[in-house]
Amino acid sequence: MAIAQLTNQIILMFLLMAVGLLINKLGFMRVQTASDLTNILLYVVSPCLIIKAFEQHFSATRLRSLGLVMLGIILTYLVMVLITQLAFRSVKDHNLQRIMRFGAVYSNAGFMGIPLASALFGNNGVFFAVASLAGFNLFCWTHGIALFRSHSSDRNWRAILLNPNIIAIAFGLLLFVSPLHLPSLLNQTVTAVSSINTPLSMIVIGNSLAAVRLNRQALNYRLLWALACRNLLFPIIDILLLRLLDVTGIPFYTTVLMAACPVAGNVVLFTLQAHGDTTPAVTLMSVSTICSLVTIPLVFALGSL
């Protein structure tokens, strides 16, 4: 895949983020509006995009590739969790440690990865990107949320199983392996809703970045280790594992793209829920997002070697 094409697409994403930032500065989007749009993206638009990706003829080869991709993703998460547990245990500040561990492991695959996969590879890209989305939900709502809570609960598993994106993946797989298809009018509706995913996702991210204030107090040098893991080290580990599993083509590049995305916004939400200081979480997410303009093409260049 041409690095220039990817770079152009990422620049387009950042221009859309700039629109979101401008909207914020003009006072057109309030906190509640941003929260509502986030919910619409997560629970309505994203499931429609997933279902649309699975609305295609069955292929045993494609299903096998999806299985190998899922295996690679699970192995990558297990390695990431182990590395962060060992590497950051010396950080005495409990709030900072959990932010670093979460931020290093979990990428903004849903908001940034899915739009990029859709723009670069169409429905085929989204088809394989849903494996990353499933892996994210599985680990984020078990290991990820446990970092910010003193005890786990059955509600975590219910949150996974009842997540609209997981339901959409299950329904999409049913459509893919069976002769069933969406009625024409319903298919057009799903297509129309899914088409707003890319611009709206980037505008929402840009709006959130507008509130960031980077200064000496906000920049903690220890966050650089989490940043290096999220933006460079862990995507490279993902490349190596996928190569070992002999994953190539669109399945490979889509999965690497999802792995190379910056820190997930959930790190801020979970820190808020745990009543912790969100400054390092917001800083890590923001700097990681800005750096991804360079690191995503760099990771792809390494994957193309």
N, C-alpha and C positions, 0 to 999 in steps of 0.2 A: 504494500500500500504506500502511496506517495506521502512523504512527511509534509510536503507543501500543502496538500489538500487538508490534512489534519490540522496543521497550523492555522490555515485560513479559517477553518471551522471553529477553532478555539477562539481566534480573534473575534469572529462574529459573535460567539457566546459572550465574550467580555464587552462587546459593544452593546449587546442586549442588557447585560448587567449595568452598564453605564446609564441606560434608559431607566432602569429601576432606581439607581442612585439619584438621578435627576428628579424622578417622580417623588422620591422621599424629600429631597431638598425643597421642592416646590410645595410640599405639604399635602400632596394629593393622596398619599397612602398613610393611614393611621395604623397604630399597633393592631387594633382589632381587625382591620381590613387585611393586613398582612397575614394574620393568624387564620382568617377565614379562607384566604386564597391558598395558603399552605395545605389546609385540610382538603380543599377541593382538588388540589393537585395530587395529594397522597391517596385519597380515598375514592376519587371519581375518575380523574383524567388518566392517572397511571394504570389502574385496572383496565380501562378501555384500550390503552396502548398495548397492554399485554395480550388481551383477547384478540385484538386485531393482528398481532404478530403470529398467533397460532392458527389463524384462519387461512390455512393453506393445505395443499394435498399432503397426505402422509408419506413419509420417507423413512425407511428403516435405518438408512445411513445417517440421516440427520438426527434421528432419535438416539442412535449410538453415540454420535458426537456430543449430544446434549448430556448424556450420561457421563462421558469422560470429562467434560467441562465441569460438571457438578462435583465429580470426584476430586479434580484438581483444586476447585474452590474450597472444598472442605479441608483438604490437606493444607492448603495455604493458611486458612484460618487457624488451624491447630498449631502450625508453626509460629504464626504471628502472636497468638495468645501466650505460647510458651516463652518466646523471646522477650516480650514486654514484661512478663511476670518476673523474669530473671534480671533483665537489664535495668528496670526502674524500681526495684525493691529497695535500693539504697536511698531513694528520695523520701525524706522524713515527713515532709508536708503531705498528709493523707489526701487532701483535696487536690493538690497538684499532681500527686502520683496517679490517682484514678483518672484525672483528665488526660495525662500523658499516655497512660495505658489504653484508654478508650480511643483517644484521638489518633494514635498510631495504628490501631487495628482497623477502625471502621471508616470507610470512604463515603463520600457524598455520591454514591453510585446512582441512587434514585433520581436526585434532582439534576445532576450534571452528566452522569454516565449514560443514562437512558436517552436523553436528548441527543447526545453526541453519537451514540450507536445508531439511533434512528436516522439522523442526518447523513451519516457516512455510509451505512450499510442497509438502510431501509428495514423492512419487516424481518429479513433474515438476521440482521444485527440484533434487533430487539428480541427475537426468538431465543438467541443464546444469552442475551443480557439478563433474561429473567432468571437464569440459574444463579447469577451473582446476586440478584435481588432476593431470591429465596435463601441463599446462604447468609446474606446480611441479616434478614429478619430472624432466621434461626439462631444465629450467634448473638446478635444485638439484644434480643429480648430474653436471653438466658445469661450468657457470660457478661455482656455489656451492661445490662441493667443491674446485675448483681454487684458490679463494682461500686455502685452508688447506693446500694441498699444493704442493710445488716442481715437480712434474711431473704430467701427466695420464696416463691409462692406458686401455687397451681395457676394463679391468674396469669403468670408469664406465658405458660403454655396455651392458655385460652387466647391470650393476646396474639400469639403466633398463628394459631389455627383460624381465628376469626378475622385476621387482618385481611382487608379487601384484596390486597395484592396477592396473597397466598391463595385466596379463594379464586381469583382471576387466573392464577397459574394452573390450579387444578381443573377449572372449567376449560381453559385453553387447551390443556393436554387432552381432555376428553374430546374436544372438537378435532384436534389434530389426529388422534388415533382412530376416530370413528368416522363414518360417512356423514355425520351430522354437520350442518352449516347454519350460520345465522340467516334468518330471513332477510331479504334484500333491504328493506327499509330500516331494520334494526342494525344491519351491517353499515349502512350509510350514516346512521346516528353515531355508532361507535367510532367510525372513521373521523367524523366531524369533531367529536369531543377530543379524540386523541391528537388531532392536528394542532391543538393549542398548547401542547405540553412543552415544547422547546421554548417559545418566547415567554410564556408565563413563568416557567421555572427560573429562567435567567433573570427576569424582572424581579421576582421575589428574592432571589439571592442578592441581586444588586441593592435592593431596598434594605436588606439586613446589613450589608457591608457599609451602608451610609452612616450607621450609628456607631461605627468603630472609631475609637480614638487611640491611635498608637503613640505611646510615649515611653520614656525610660521606665516608669513605674509598671507599665503593662507588659513590656518586653522582658521576659525571664529567660536567661541564656539556656536553662535546662530544657526549655520547650524546643530548642533546636534539635535535640536528639529525637524527640517524638516526630518533629517535622521531617527529619531525614529518613526516618523509618517509613512514614506514611507516603511521602512523595517519591522516594527513590528505592530504599532497600526492599520493602515488601512487594512492590510491583516487580522488581527483579527476581525475587524468590518465586513469585507467581509465574514468571516467564520460564524459569528453570523447571518447575514442576510440570507445567503444561508441555514443555518440550520432552520431558521424560515420558509423559503419557502419549506422546506423538499426536498432540492436537495441533492442527494447522489451519490456514485460511481464515475465513470470517469467524469461526468459533474461537480461534486463538486471539485474533486482534480485538474482537469485541470483549473478551474476558480480560485481556491486558488493559484495555481502555477503562473498564470498570474498576480494576485494581489500582490504576494510576490516578484516579480521581482524588481530590483533596479531602481534608477532614470532614466528617459528617456533622451536620448541624445538631444532631441529637446530643452531642457532647454538651452543648449549652443548655438544652432542655432538661437533660438528666441532672446536671449540676444545679439548676434552679430547683428541681423537685427535691434534691437532697439538701437544699438550703446552704449550698456552698458558694464561695466567691467565684463568680462567672468570668472575671477579668481574664485569667489565663486561658479559659475555654474559648472565649470570643477572639482573643489574640491568636491562638493557635489555629482556629478555623479560618480566620481572615488572612493571615500570612500564608497559610497552606494554599488557599484559593488563589491568591495573587501569584504565588510561585508556580502553580500548576500551569500557567501560561507557557513556562519554559520546560518544566519537568515532564509534562505529558508527552510532548514531541520527543524529548530526550529518551524517555522510556521506550517509546515506539521505535526509535532509531536503534536502540539496543536489542529490541525484540526482532528487528529485521535482519540482524547480523547472521 
